[in-house]
Amino acid sequence: MANVTLPGVYTPQDDTDLLVRLLHDERLPPHAEVLDVGTGTGVVALAAARLGARVTAIDISWRAALNAKVNALLARLPIRVRRGDLLAPVTGRSFDLVLSNPPYVPAPAPACPRRGAGRAWDAGHDGRLVLDRICQDAPGLLKLGGVLLLVQSELSGPEESLRRLRAAGLRADIVEHRSVAFGPVLRSRSGWLHDRGLIEADAEKEELVIIRAVRLG
C-alpha cells in the first residue's frame, strides 16, 4: 500500500530512497531496536519494521508524527511514534541502528525555522545546525556494534560529519553517493549558494551521501 503524505509534511524524495536502500544492506540482529530520527511520513521507519525490527520514530512536527502513525496503521506495522526535538524523546535508551534524514540544506536564515514546510530541510547558513547535534548525541544511543546511517548533501560538509563522529569514537565512512537534480528549493536559492561558494554558477545537481558510523567499543 502506498504511503499517505499529509499537507505540510515532507514528501519522500531521493534522499529517503537512498537511506531505505542502505538500510536493506544492514544485517540486523533478531528483533533489532531501530530509531528513525526525523521520520516525516514514516517511510524509513516502515521499511525497518518490515525487516522485523522494533522501531521508534521521532519527528518535531506534530503533522509528521501524525502522518507516520497513519501510515503505520495503514501498513499494520507496530511502530512507536514520538513527537519531540531530535533525540530527546529516547534519552537513556540504546539502539542497534539509528537512521536519520535530517534537515541539511544551507539557508539564508541563520536559524532553523520554527514552523512551516522549510523546517523539514533548512538548517542554517552551512546546513549543519541539525547535523551537528546528531553527530554529537547519536553515538551515545548506539549499542556496542550499533550503526548510524545518516544522509546529507555535499553542500553541508560531510567531512565535518565524519570528523565529529570519529571524534566521538565511531568508525565513520561515506558508503554511498547519488547525484540528483536540484529540486525547487535549491533552484530558488542557487544565486545565494553560488555567492557563498557552495556551487558553480551553472550547477544543476547536488551530491547526496550516506555516512555509516559504527560503535566499536
C-alpha atoms as one frame of an Amber mdcrd trajectory, in Angstrom:
protein
   0.000   0.000   0.000   1.336   3.450  -0.921   2.180   5.832   1.897  -0.048
   8.827   2.565   1.561  12.268   2.723  -0.461  14.781   4.711  -0.429  18.501
   3.836   2.594  20.246   5.333   4.694  17.056   5.677   7.918  16.490   3.733
   7.283  14.313   0.692   9.778  11.417   0.464  12.381  12.080  -2.220  15.768
  10.797  -3.418  17.408  11.112  -0.008  14.683   8.961   1.554  15.029   6.335
  -1.179  18.790   6.255  -0.717  18.502   5.761   3.035  15.977   2.942   2.624
  18.256   1.181   0.136  21.223   1.308   2.511  19.006   0.143   5.361  18.376
  -3.075   3.420  22.134  -3.684   3.232  22.414  -3.841   7.034  22.478  -7.181
   8.835  20.196  -6.546  11.766  20.036  -8.877  14.764  16.674 -10.530  15.503
  14.188  -8.019  16.917  16.688  -5.196  16.444  15.945  -1.902  18.155  15.853
   0.763  15.444  15.412   4.538  15.733  14.300   6.784  12.863  15.075  10.438
  13.617  13.073  12.971  11.606  10.681  10.342  10.345   8.404  12.560   8.217
   5.781  10.303   6.675   7.423   7.269   8.275   8.746   5.652   5.079  12.138
   4.728   6.560  10.623   3.547   9.834   8.159   1.340   7.975  10.966  -0.156
   5.885  12.801  -1.099   9.087   9.638  -2.567  10.611   9.147  -4.745   7.533
  12.567  -6.248   8.277  11.307  -7.347  11.682  12.829  -4.529  13.728  11.267
  -2.880  16.753  11.055   0.687  15.525  10.772   4.025  17.282  10.164   7.046
  15.043  10.615  10.684  16.086   9.706  13.990  14.490   9.463  17.512  15.890
   6.448  18.218  13.686   3.088  17.117  15.068   1.830  16.776  11.496   4.695
  14.424  10.638   4.207  12.390  13.822   0.518  12.021  12.970   1.386  11.141
   9.378   3.768   8.390  10.493   1.091   6.972  12.817  -1.453   6.943   9.981
   0.920   5.126   7.642   1.843   2.613  10.331  -1.847   1.873  10.872  -2.459
   1.526   7.137   0.510  -0.836   6.847  -0.494  -2.691  10.021   3.011  -2.345
  11.408   3.757  -1.686  15.112   5.828   1.487  15.161   6.243   3.660  18.258
   5.940   7.274  17.141   7.124  10.094  19.387   6.910  13.836  18.842   9.948
  15.686  20.107  13.176  17.535  19.397  15.602  15.125  17.755  16.839  12.535
  20.271  15.255  13.969  23.421  12.305  11.506  23.486  14.654   8.483  23.703
  17.138   9.673  26.332  18.513   6.682  28.224  17.650   4.120  25.548  20.040
   2.309  23.198  19.639   1.059  19.647  21.149  -1.370  17.172  20.549   1.054
  14.323  19.870   4.783  14.169  18.617   6.207  10.869  18.291   9.874  10.031
  17.376  12.036   7.063  17.581  15.396   8.866  17.270  18.968   7.604  20.620
  19.713   5.912  20.044  22.385   3.245  22.103  25.596   3.642  19.713  28.507
   4.007  19.865  32.319   4.077  18.306  32.330   7.573  20.834  31.645  10.365
  18.440  29.569  12.486  16.194  26.596  11.742  12.582  27.567  11.035  10.224
  27.057  13.954   7.251  26.344  11.702   6.317  25.877   8.062   7.461  23.434
   5.407  11.047  24.728   5.482  11.534  23.136   8.889  11.963  19.843   7.041
  15.052  20.979   5.103  16.507  24.342   6.177  19.414  24.106   8.633  21.210
  27.454   8.914  23.862  29.090   6.736  26.050  25.969   6.483  23.258  23.386
   6.668  24.752  21.886   9.825  22.537  23.073  12.686  20.815  19.692  12.962
  23.641  17.518  11.633  25.998  18.706  14.373  23.510  17.785  17.077  23.008
  14.319  15.629  26.755  13.753  15.340  27.110  14.796  18.973  24.212  12.877
  20.521  23.597   9.794  18.359  26.816   7.953  19.328  25.597   7.758  22.920
  22.459   5.906  21.796  24.243   3.119  19.941  24.722  -0.334  21.397  28.136
  -1.970  21.018  28.340  -2.727  17.313  25.434  -0.378  16.650  25.251   1.595
  13.419  24.244   5.137  12.467  23.119   5.725   8.877  22.938   9.433   8.097
  22.030  11.058   4.787  23.121  14.572   3.851  24.233  16.736   0.952  27.794
  17.505  -0.113  26.711  21.129   0.313  26.532  20.668   4.088  30.008  19.329
   4.743  30.086  15.531   5.032  33.766  15.692   6.016  32.750  17.646   9.108
  30.211  14.951   9.957  32.922  12.310   9.625  35.275  14.322  11.824  32.690
  14.744  14.564  31.591  11.117  14.523  35.175   9.866  14.617  35.934  12.229
  17.488  33.025  10.585  19.332  34.746   7.215  18.961  32.864   5.812  15.965
  34.301   4.332  12.809  32.687   6.548  10.187  32.843   6.440   6.389  30.913
   7.626   3.368  29.402   4.472   1.898  27.169   5.787  -0.890  26.848   8.729
  -3.273  23.995   9.776  -5.508  23.880  12.751  -7.860  20.396  14.271  -8.084
  18.899  17.236  -9.903  18.206  20.372  -7.900  14.686  20.496  -6.582  12.625
  23.681  -6.243  14.343  24.778  -3.004  17.905  24.629  -4.318  16.900  26.129
  -7.661  15.273  29.052  -5.868  18.432  29.845  -3.885  21.100  28.894  -6.440
  22.312  32.505  -6.623  22.777  32.639  -2.850  24.549  29.258  -2.840  26.876
  30.453  -5.591  27.647  33.670  -3.726  28.688  31.555  -0.723  30.956  29.436
  -2.895  28.920  26.276  -2.395  28.037  25.665  -6.059  29.242  26.637  -9.518
  27.224  29.225 -11.426  25.833  26.624 -13.839  25.265  23.845 -11.279  22.053
  21.864 -11.673  22.778  18.849  -9.445  23.838  18.089  -5.898  25.586  15.061
  -4.482  23.835  13.159  -1.715  25.899  10.931   0.561  25.205   8.265   3.149
  27.508   8.183   6.157  27.762   4.890   8.034  29.192   5.079  11.545  29.755
   2.096  13.839  30.305   1.963  17.577  33.195  -0.472  18.040  33.832  -0.115
  21.748
